[in-house]
Amino acid sequence: MAVRVKFTGSFRSLSGKNALELRLGGSSPIRDVVKMVVEELPRLAPVLIDPESENPRADLLIIVNGKEMSIMDRFETLIKDGDEVVFVPIVHGG
């Protein structure tokens, strides 16, 4: 089995993909999954990784199996084979 990572909006445009499958070999925190995505698709690094802390960006909207990760354990939320992770860009306007 694998983790299915989906991209919406500008993340889809930047990645050039609708989705990506990752093999974890066990459970991993979402912060590690984000880093794996960036390893596979380096063009996403500026929008997924904070350059100062080298951790996932705090303003990142990530849905795990239909639930927003901030209501779970944020970047420590464990992801396992069979899970679906969706990256949603946050759009600000004014």
C-alpha positions in Angstrom: 0.0 0.0 0.0 1.0 3.6 -0.3 0.0 7.1 0.9 -1.8 9.1 -1.8 -0.9 12.8 -1.8 -3.3 15.0 -3.8 -2.6 18.6 -4.9 -5.2 21.3 -5.5 -5.1 24.8 -7.0 -1.7 26.3 -7.4 0.0 23.3 -5.8 -1.3 21.2 -8.8 0.1 23.8 -11.2 3.5 24.0 -9.4 3.9 20.2 -9.1 2.6 19.4 -12.6 0.6 16.6 -11.0 -2.8 15.9 -9.6 -1.4 13.3 -7.2 1.6 11.4 -6.0 2.0 8.1 -4.3 4.5 7.6 -1.5 5.7 4.4 0.2 6.4 5.0 3.9 7.2 1.5 5.2 5.3 2.3 8.5 3.8 5.4 10.0 5.5 8.8 9.8 4.6 12.2 11.0 3.1 14.6 8.4 6.2 16.8 8.7 8.3 13.9 7.3 5.7 13.3 4.6 5.9 16.9 3.5 9.7 16.6 3.3 9.3 13.4 1.2 7.0 15.3 -1.2 9.6 18.1 -1.6 12.3 15.4 -2.3 10.1 14.1 -5.1 8.9 17.5 -6.4 11.5 20.1 -5.4 9.5 22.9 -7.1 7.1 22.7 -4.2 9.8 23.5 -1.6 9.1 27.3 -1.5 5.4 26.8 -0.8 5.6 23.8 1.6 8.8 24.4 3.6 9.7 27.4 5.7 13.2 28.4 4.6 14.2 29.6 8.1 13.1 26.7 10.2 13.3 24.0 7.4 10.0 22.7 8.7 6.6 22.7 6.9 5.2 26.1 6.6 2.8 27.1 9.5 0.2 28.4 7.0 0.0 25.1 5.1 -3.6 23.7 4.9 -3.3 19.9 4.9 -6.3 17.5 4.9 -5.6 14.0 6.2 -8.4 11.5 5.4 -10.9 14.3 5.2 -9.9 16.1 8.4 -7.8 19.2 8.7 -4.5 18.3 10.4 -4.7 21.3 12.8 -7.6 19.6 14.6 -5.3 16.5 15.1 -1.7 16.7 16.1 -0.6 19.3 13.5 2.7 18.3 12.0 3.1 15.4 14.4 -0.1 13.7 12.9 0.9 10.2 12.0 0.4 9.1 8.4 0.3 5.5 7.5 -0.1 3.4 4.3 -3.6 3.8 2.9 -4.0 7.4 4.1 -4.9 10.2 1.8 -3.2 13.6 2.2 -4.5 16.7 0.4 -2.5 19.9 0.0 -4.8 23.0 -0.3 -3.3 26.4 -1.0 -4.5 29.2 1.2 -5.5 32.2 -0.9 -5.5 35.7 0.7 -7.0 38.7 -1.0 -8.1 42.2 -0.3 
